[in-house]
Amino acid sequence: MLATIMPFACMGLGLLIGFQKLPQAAYRAVDWVTTISLVILMITIGGNVGTNKEVIAEIGTVGFNCLATCLCAIVGSVLFCLLIEKTVLPLEEYSQMQLDDSEGSARLSVDSDEKKGIDPILILIPVSVLAGAFGCYFFMPKTKVFLLDYALWTSLVILYTSVGIGMGQNKSVFRYIKMVGFKIIYLVLGVWVGSMAGGAVAALLTGMPLKYAVISASGVGYYSMTGATMLSSFGPEAGVYGFMINVFRDFFTVLLLPILGRVSKSAPIASGAAGNMDSMLVPVTKVVGRELGLVALIVGIVLTFGVPVILPILCSVMA
């Protein structure tokens, strides 16, 4: 019960903070605290894997299942969004729009500048997971494993609160949605439903637990939150699935972008999913164009803010 209520309470608190007109220094401090909490969370996820001998013994099988689920989730999202594009949301029309919204254009421009190099956090995250796994496997006594639970909950509280702050701070997204039309929500739903359907198919093909596949796929690229939520709800093996499936999603999105760009306008956006808010925005925008890059940004923002809401509900329903 607490695991279901906690995300909403923390995000509500974050929203109240985000709605305030705080100085930029305060938001920078929040970013730093969030980054530190994210690193602690990744170390904790790795630590829970390293202290669980059963998961270590089956890591090869888990890796194959994660790969299959990731690809099925991408294909599902692409197919559902393609159907939406051909019926109710012709994205070709948006690609002809001239954007006058200076804030939206500035956001894309700033993101493009920021993402020219490799974001250090993309290196820090896997390093933290590996450090946690190896460190706890070799050095953590069994009597101290309970400390990982405290670290997990503390970092989750901070991350959920920071998500709420981000929602309150980015009120301009509602202006973007109004500009391109609320039909954009169909695309968001297409990404989500298609991804979960792909997860269900992967469970049938691989024999992995249905709840692991579907809930992991519902993370749509938000690997830190998905891995942590599944870890706290179902244990270390589930946490590995939630994390790896969504890390793979970013990797294969970049790898498949040239092919996805030939499938349809919506395909790169569907594959990028929640990553369209940050790491995937520039690669996807290069394929779909600047105007549809704004659509990708909106989809990424809505998915990123929606994942912390959907995950606890799914974990509770499918427990």
Phi, psi and omega per residue, in radians:
M1 nan -0.789 -3.128
L2 -1.100 -0.669 -3.130
A3 -1.125 -0.480 3.133
T4 -1.408 -0.675 -3.074
I5 -1.366 -0.660 -3.021
M6 -0.916 -0.818 -3.125
P7 -1.030 -0.722 -3.104
F8 -1.215 -0.665 3.108
A9 -1.131 -0.768 -3.128
C10 -1.184 -0.734 3.125
M11 -1.174 -0.605 3.075
G12 -1.096 -0.759 3.077
L13 -1.088 -0.738 3.120
G14 -1.092 -0.700 3.099
L15 -1.032 -0.785 3.132
L16 -1.049 -0.687 3.110
I17 -1.216 -0.758 -3.091
G18 -1.133 -0.533 -3.138
F19 -1.236 -0.327 3.133
Q20 -1.334 2.613 3.092
K21 -1.520 1.427 -3.118
L22 -1.507 2.692 3.078
P23 -1.151 2.712 -3.118
Q24 -1.031 -0.547 3.126
A25 -1.059 -0.624 3.126
A26 -1.155 -0.736 3.128
Y27 -1.179 -0.602 3.079
R28 -1.148 -0.670 3.096
A29 -1.115 -0.710 3.089
V30 -1.061 -0.726 3.120
D31 -1.062 -0.748 3.139
W32 -1.134 -0.806 3.132
V33 -1.079 -0.706 3.124
T34 -1.104 -0.754 3.132
T35 -1.094 -0.772 3.115
I36 -1.090 -0.746 3.119
S37 -1.117 -0.652 3.119
L38 -1.113 -0.732 3.111
V39 -1.105 -0.774 3.102
I40 -1.058 -0.713 3.129
L41 -1.091 -0.765 3.141
M42 -1.145 -0.696 3.073
I43 -1.085 -0.691 3.135
T44 -1.145 -0.749 3.095
I45 -1.055 -0.815 3.093
G46 -1.085 -0.703 3.133
G47 -1.092 -0.699 3.110
N48 -1.152 -0.556 3.057
V49 -1.242 -0.801 -3.090
G50 -1.115 -0.493 -3.137
T51 -1.595 0.004 3.134
N52 -1.942 1.789 -3.055
K53 -1.138 -0.539 -3.139
E54 -1.146 -0.737 3.120
V55 -1.133 -0.749 3.125
I56 -1.028 -0.719 -3.103
A57 -1.158 -0.477 -3.063
E58 -1.900 0.354 -3.015
I59 -1.117 -0.531 3.112
G60 -1.143 -0.821 3.108
T61 -1.117 -0.735 3.124
V62 -1.058 -0.738 3.137
G63 -1.071 -0.753 3.113
F64 -1.120 -0.764 3.127
N65 -1.081 -0.680 3.118
C66 -1.123 -0.740 3.124
L67 -1.080 -0.813 -3.134
A68 -1.110 -0.734 -3.122
T69 -1.166 -0.717 3.106
C70 -1.016 -0.865 -3.100
L71 -1.147 -0.700 3.101
C72 -1.126 -0.671 3.129
A73 -1.140 -0.733 3.109
I74 -1.100 -0.831 -3.141
V75 -1.064 -0.744 3.123
G76 -1.063 -0.803 3.123
S77 -1.082 -0.758 -3.124
V78 -1.102 -0.771 -3.109
L79 -1.157 -0.771 -3.136
F80 -1.143 -0.725 3.137
C81 -1.224 -0.563 3.065
L82 -1.110 -0.717 3.090
L83 -1.093 -0.754 3.124
I84 -1.137 -0.719 -3.141
E85 -1.097 -0.646 -3.091
K86 -1.419 -0.227 -3.064
T87 -1.983 -0.979 -2.991
V88 -2.071 -0.214 -3.034
L89 -2.417 1.375 -3.135
P90 -1.240 1.698 -3.050
L91 -1.154 -0.353 3.112
E92 -1.021 -0.562 3.115
E93 -1.156 -0.686 -3.136
Y94 -1.198 -0.532 -3.131
S95 -1.187 -0.265 3.114
Q96 -1.629 -0.122 -3.092
M97 -1.237 2.492 3.012
Q98 -1.726 2.056 -3.060
L99 -1.386 2.139 3.084
D100 -1.793 -0.187 -3.099
D101 -1.278 1.836 -3.038
S102 -1.133 -0.585 -3.108
E103 -1.197 -0.722 3.118
G104 -1.121 -0.774 3.133
S105 -1.111 -0.701 -3.135
A106 -1.119 -0.679 -3.138
R107 -1.071 -0.790 3.121
L108 -1.105 -0.709 -3.122
S109 -1.150 -0.780 -3.140
V110 -1.111 -0.794 3.127
D111 -1.045 -0.672 -3.139
S112 -1.095 -0.750 3.140
D113 -1.138 -0.713 -3.071
E114 -1.211 -0.526 -3.006
K115 -1.692 0.167 3.140
K116 -1.116 -0.692 3.076
G117 -1.609 3.132 3.101
I118 -1.414 2.201 3.113
D119 -1.169 2.131 -3.102
P120 -0.984 -0.524 -3.109
I121 -1.127 -0.501 3.132
L122 -1.202 -0.417 3.043
I123 -1.528 -0.681 -3.072
L124 -1.134 -0.626 -3.075
I125 -1.111 -0.977 3.133
P126 -1.120 -0.594 3.100
V127 -1.094 -0.712 3.135
S128 -1.135 -0.735 3.120
V129 -1.084 -0.813 -3.135
L130 -1.140 -0.700 3.118
A131 -1.094 -0.739 3.108
G132 -1.125 -0.742 -3.115
A133 -1.138 -0.893 -3.106
F134 -1.218 -0.724 -3.125
G135 -1.078 -0.811 -3.120
C136 -1.284 -0.548 3.125
Y137 -1.114 -0.717 -3.046
F138 -1.657 -0.499 -2.925
F139 -2.110 -0.275 -3.062
M140 -1.516 2.107 3.063
P141 -1.191 2.636 -3.136
K142 -1.054 -0.511 -3.117
T143 -1.243 -0.219 -3.107
K144 -1.882 0.042 -3.084
V145 -1.074 -0.520 -3.124
F146 -1.043 -0.405 3.129
L147 -1.104 -0.482 3.112
L148 -1.102 -0.609 3.118
D149 -1.138 -0.733 3.102
Y150 -1.107 -0.744 3.127
A151 -1.111 -0.686 -3.140
L152 -1.088 -0.873 -3.078
W153 -1.186 -0.688 3.125
T154 -1.087 -0.818 -3.125
S155 -1.177 -0.613 3.110
L156 -1.143 -0.740 3.117
V157 -1.021 -0.788 -3.134
I158 -1.144 -0.754 -3.092
L159 -1.195 -0.733 3.100
Y160 -1.105 -0.699 3.106
T161 -1.118 -0.695 3.135
S162 -1.173 -0.571 3.046
V163 -1.074 -0.765 3.107
G164 -1.099 -0.703 3.096
I165 -1.079 -0.728 3.109
G166 -1.095 -0.683 3.100
M167 -1.100 -0.773 -3.136
G168 -1.199 -0.573 -3.101
Q169 -1.322 -0.528 -3.053
N170 -1.763 0.877 3.127
K171 -1.111 -0.358 -3.092
S172 -1.124 -0.305 -3.140
V173 -1.058 -0.514 3.134
F174 -1.184 -0.533 3.053
R175 -1.211 -0.652 3.109
Y176 -1.095 -0.791 -3.125
I177 -1.082 -0.712 3.121
K178 -1.101 -0.648 -3.098
M179 -1.174 -0.775 -3.091
V180 -1.618 -0.156 3.083
G181 1.758 2.537 -3.109
F182 -1.262 -0.084 3.044
K183 -1.115 -0.260 3.111
I184 -1.044 -0.450 3.128
I185 -1.096 -0.528 3.074
Y186 -1.023 -0.684 -3.134
L187 -1.172 -0.707 3.086
V188 -1.038 -0.824 3.135
L189 -1.123 -0.640 3.106
G190 -1.069 -0.755 3.104
V191 -1.064 -0.811 -3.069
W192 -1.189 -0.936 -3.091
V193 -1.116 -0.746 3.119
G194 -1.086 -0.699 3.136
S195 -1.133 -0.781 3.138
M196 -1.181 -0.643 3.071
A197 -1.105 -0.723 3.074
G198 -1.084 -0.673 3.082
G199 -1.083 -0.710 3.111
A200 -1.115 -0.717 3.098
V201 -1.092 -0.741 3.133
A202 -1.077 -0.664 3.111
A203 -1.095 -0.687 3.106
L204 -1.164 -0.667 -3.084
L205 -1.316 -0.627 -3.021
T206 -1.777 -0.363 -3.087
G207 1.463 0.094 3.092
M208 -1.243 2.751 -3.131
P209 -0.972 2.334 -3.097
L210 -1.016 -0.741 -3.074
K211 -1.154 -0.615 3.104
Y212 -1.118 -0.782 -3.082
A213 -1.173 -0.830 -3.058
V214 -1.200 -0.803 -3.108
I215 -1.189 -0.698 3.082
S216 -1.057 -0.787 -3.141
A217 -1.134 -0.526 3.140
S218 -1.230 -0.207 3.073
G219 -1.261 -0.254 3.061
V220 0.672 0.771 3.070
G221 1.735 -0.156 -3.140
Y222 -1.506 1.354 -2.919
Y223 -1.196 -0.682 -3.085
S224 -1.140 -0.848 -3.113
M225 -1.184 -0.692 -3.121
T226 -1.160 -0.827 3.139
G227 -1.066 -0.763 -3.108
A228 -1.191 -0.740 -3.122
T229 -1.142 -0.741 3.132
M230 -1.222 -0.600 3.071
L231 -1.074 -0.811 -3.104
S232 -1.228 -0.439 -3.088
S233 -1.601 -0.667 -2.984
F234 -2.193 -0.194 3.120
G235 1.955 3.127 -3.015
P236 -1.040 -0.758 -3.105
E237 -1.063 -0.769 3.112
A238 -1.099 -0.679 3.112
G239 -1.068 -0.670 3.093
V240 -1.106 -0.792 3.109
Y241 -1.026 -0.871 -3.097
G242 -1.041 -0.684 -3.118
F243 -1.297 -0.925 -3.002
M244 -1.170 -0.714 -3.122
I245 -1.031 -0.702 -3.081
N246 -1.444 -0.460 2.973
V247 -1.165 -0.771 3.096
F248 -1.026 -0.577 -3.097
R249 -1.086 -0.772 3.088
D250 -1.081 -0.777 -3.096
F251 -1.069 -0.843 -3.083
F252 -1.324 -0.420 3.032
T253 -1.076 -0.840 3.119
V254 -1.096 -0.746 -3.101
L255 -1.118 -0.650 -3.025
L256 -1.681 -0.021 -3.061
L257 -0.928 -0.744 3.122
P258 -1.036 -0.638 3.114
I259 -1.305 -0.773 -3.113
L260 -1.072 -0.636 3.130
G261 -1.093 -0.446 3.116
R262 -1.494 -0.341 -3.121
V263 -1.259 -0.932 -3.134
S264 -2.986 2.996 3.085
K265 -1.177 -0.566 -3.053
S266 -1.444 -0.352 -3.015
A267 -1.046 -0.845 3.111
P268 -1.096 -0.647 3.121
I269 -1.144 -0.738 -3.134
A270 -1.107 -0.715 -3.126
S271 -1.253 -0.704 3.127
G272 -1.109 -0.638 3.034
A273 0.886 -2.261 -3.085
A274 -1.095 -0.462 3.123
G275 -1.132 -0.268 3.103
N276 -1.118 -0.265 3.123
M277 -1.331 -0.465 -3.081
D278 -2.440 -1.552 -2.950
S279 -1.130 -0.529 -3.097
M280 -1.608 -0.134 -3.008
L281 -1.065 -0.854 -3.092
V282 -1.187 -0.828 3.090
P283 -1.017 -0.747 -3.133
V284 -1.169 -0.733 -3.138
T285 -1.085 -0.626 3.114
K286 -1.095 -0.501 -3.114
V287 -1.531 -0.739 -3.023
V288 -1.649 -0.254 -3.116
G289 1.748 2.790 -3.042
R290 -1.078 -0.747 -3.099
E291 -1.114 -0.814 3.112
L292 -1.304 -0.266 3.005
G293 -1.082 -0.591 3.070
L294 -1.153 -0.716 3.079
V295 -1.078 -0.751 3.113
A296 -1.057 -0.718 3.124
L297 -1.065 -0.795 -3.139
I298 -1.088 -0.801 3.122
V299 -1.027 -0.766 3.137
G300 -1.106 -0.725 3.137
I301 -1.129 -0.835 -3.115
V302 -1.094 -0.755 3.128
L303 -1.137 -0.754 -3.120
T304 -1.085 -0.720 3.125
F305 -1.348 -0.379 -3.120
G306 -1.472 -0.526 -3.089
V307 -0.999 -0.817 3.130
P308 -1.115 -0.324 3.084
V309 -1.465 -0.768 -3.052
I310 -1.277 -0.728 -3.026
L311 -0.997 -0.903 -3.138
P312 -1.059 -0.606 3.121
I313 -1.147 -0.815 3.129
L314 -1.109 -0.716 3.123
C315 -1.084 -0.646 3.120
S316 -1.247 -0.753 -3.105
V317 -1.196 -0.686 -3.033
M318 -1.699 0.152 -3.118
A319 -1.083 nan nan
